[in-house]
Amino acid sequence: MGCLDLLFLPLEAFVWHPERIFLMAGVLCLLFLLLHWLRRRAWPVLSVAIAWGLWAPWEAYCKAGGFNIRIDLFLIGPVLLIATIGGLIVGLTPRSPD
């Protein structure tokens, strides 16, 4: 298993499945509301939820077109993965008392 395989493995369940991407965006929106209610930094999670929500229509378009060669995933995959991990870390880390 190469480095690229490890990088794209977490997103493999979402490729060709826009409904799963919409579900992930919905879960992240619920997490945003929970973090906002708990008075934590919620905006990073909201930005990641928006990114997932923007990927879903694109994935539906690619699925409908039957595009087999997906060069776009070399950009979308790493950016979305890094943004998701970063947004969750920032959002779930408690604020330091000032």
FENZI-V89190 format. One record per residue. N is the residue number from 1. RES is the residue in one small letter. PSI is psi in whole degrees, 0 to 359 (NA if undefined). BURIAL is + if it has 16 or more other C-alpha atoms within 10 Angstrom, else -. Layout:
BEGIN
n:N res:RES psi:PSI burial:BURIAL
n:N res:RES psi:PSI burial:BURIAL
END
This chain:
BEGIN
n:1 res:m psi:123 burial:-
n:2 res:g psi:179 burial:-
n:3 res:c psi:320 burial:-
n:4 res:l psi:323 burial:-
n:5 res:d psi:319 burial:-
n:6 res:l psi:326 burial:-
n:7 res:l psi:319 burial:-
n:8 res:f psi:354 burial:+
n:9 res:l psi:316 burial:-
n:10 res:p psi:335 burial:-
n:11 res:l psi:355 burial:+
n:12 res:e psi:327 burial:-
n:13 res:a psi:344 burial:-
n:14 res:f psi:341 burial:+
n:15 res:v psi:130 burial:+
n:16 res:w psi:10 burial:+
n:17 res:h psi:78 burial:-
n:18 res:p psi:333 burial:+
n:19 res:e psi:325 burial:-
n:20 res:r psi:326 burial:-
n:21 res:i psi:317 burial:+
n:22 res:f psi:321 burial:+
n:23 res:l psi:317 burial:-
n:24 res:m psi:318 burial:+
n:25 res:a psi:321 burial:+
n:26 res:g psi:318 burial:+
n:27 res:v psi:319 burial:-
n:28 res:l psi:326 burial:+
n:29 res:c psi:319 burial:+
n:30 res:l psi:321 burial:-
n:31 res:l psi:322 burial:+
n:32 res:f psi:313 burial:+
n:33 res:l psi:320 burial:+
n:34 res:l psi:314 burial:-
n:35 res:l psi:323 burial:+
n:36 res:h psi:320 burial:+
n:37 res:w psi:326 burial:-
n:38 res:l psi:2 burial:-
n:39 res:r psi:41 burial:-
n:40 res:r psi:175 burial:+
n:41 res:r psi:103 burial:+
n:42 res:a psi:341 burial:+
n:43 res:w psi:326 burial:+
n:44 res:p psi:324 burial:+
n:45 res:v psi:323 burial:+
n:46 res:l psi:319 burial:+
n:47 res:s psi:324 burial:+
n:48 res:v psi:321 burial:+
n:49 res:a psi:320 burial:+
n:50 res:i psi:319 burial:-
n:51 res:a psi:316 burial:+
n:52 res:w psi:320 burial:+
n:53 res:g psi:329 burial:+
n:54 res:l psi:332 burial:-
n:55 res:w psi:329 burial:+
n:56 res:a psi:311 burial:+
n:57 res:p psi:325 burial:-
n:58 res:w psi:318 burial:-
n:59 res:e psi:323 burial:+
n:60 res:a psi:320 burial:+
n:61 res:y psi:315 burial:-
n:62 res:c psi:324 burial:+
n:63 res:k psi:317 burial:-
n:64 res:a psi:325 burial:-
n:65 res:g psi:346 burial:-
n:66 res:g psi:34 burial:-
n:67 res:f psi:118 burial:-
n:68 res:n psi:326 burial:-
n:69 res:i psi:111 burial:-
n:70 res:r psi:78 burial:-
n:71 res:i psi:333 burial:-
n:72 res:d psi:333 burial:-
n:73 res:l psi:339 burial:-
n:74 res:f psi:335 burial:-
n:75 res:l psi:311 burial:-
n:76 res:i psi:315 burial:-
n:77 res:g psi:300 burial:+
n:78 res:p psi:320 burial:-
n:79 res:v psi:314 burial:-
n:80 res:l psi:320 burial:+
n:81 res:l psi:313 burial:+
n:82 res:i psi:318 burial:-
n:83 res:a psi:320 burial:+
n:84 res:t psi:313 burial:+
n:85 res:i psi:314 burial:-
n:86 res:g psi:317 burial:-
n:87 res:g psi:321 burial:+
n:88 res:l psi:320 burial:+
n:89 res:i psi:312 burial:-
n:90 res:v psi:318 burial:+
n:91 res:g psi:326 burial:+
n:92 res:l psi:348 burial:+
n:93 res:t psi:129 burial:-
n:94 res:p psi:149 burial:-
n:95 res:r psi:145 burial:-
n:96 res:s psi:140 burial:-
n:97 res:p psi:134 burial:-
n:98 res:d psi:NA burial:-
END
